[in-house]
Amino acid sequence: MTFDGTTVSMLLTGIGESLFMVFTSSFFSYLFGIPLGIILVVTDKDGIYPIPWLQRTLGLIINLFRSVPFIILLISVTPVTRAIVGTILGPKAIVPPLVIAAAPYVARVVESSLKEVDSGVIEAAKSMGASVSQIIWKVLLPETKPSLLIGAALSVTTILSYSAMAGFVGGGGLGDIAIRYGYYRYQTEMMLVTVAIIVIIVQIIQETGMRLSKKSDKRIR
């Protein structure tokens, strides 16, 4: 095949659609995932406001959603997608299932980062009379900012890999191009090009996350 103007335009459109799906989904995934991760840590039996039954119940729900393969989830939540965005086709239609799939993953990433905070730091904040909200906003989140940024890079790249499956249901993006041309039409060159573009995007996201993490790490000066 030849990479003429039409092909280049199609690839640029695919890149734009993929980035739209990934960053929109990432925003909403973190909008839900960060509070969920905080609740998991705070309500743990060793947390700053223990509510074991809530922590266990929320953890079970999160694990259930994480265990469902994305392609199955994508099809299963079709009625929800239609109710939210009014269609089950195109990049916008992939955002709701991406958020449903990624938010539990983000919650676990956030939980893992927050648990890295030294218990002594938390105890010191408690001894000074800090409230639960103050400990969260002034101790937990600031102390784990570098780790959270690295986790964000990993989460976004995971969401990008999920979005590549959108092509199976007409969701658009680079995954759709790879499937329609590379798989169904046996155009291996197109498949390789889309994979190469995805790899480049992943590298850019990871490198950006690492740089931001190092810049925000108070231990590195």
ABEGO torsion letter per residue (X at the ends): XBBBAAAAAAAAAAAAAAAAAAAAAAAAAAAAAAAAAAAAAAABAABABBBAAAAAAAAAAAAAAAABBAAAAAAAAAAAAAAAAGBABEAAAAAAAAAAAAAAAAAAAAAAAAAABBAAAAAAAAAAGBBAAAAAAAAAAAAAAAAAAAAAAAAAAAAAAAAAAAAAAGAEEAAAAAAAAAAAAGBAAAAAAAAAAAAAAAAAAAAAAAAAAAAABAABX
